[in-house]
Amino acid sequence: MRAGELVNKELGVSFESIDVSTKTITFVDEAGARVSRRY
């Protein structure tokens, strides 16, 4: 997966980044809202 790649086209959510040190994946939507999740 690459930064900017759409994860959910209907919701406009795309992959932004991954941080291996904190084990988080960050997603961003079309409005600019960012959400991070642990993996």
Sequence and secondary structure as in RCSB ss.txt:
>XXXX:A:sequence
MRAGELVNKELGVSFESIDVSTKTITFVDEAGARVSRRY
>XXXX:A:secstr
  TT EEETTTTEEEEEEETTTTEEEEE TT  EEEEE 
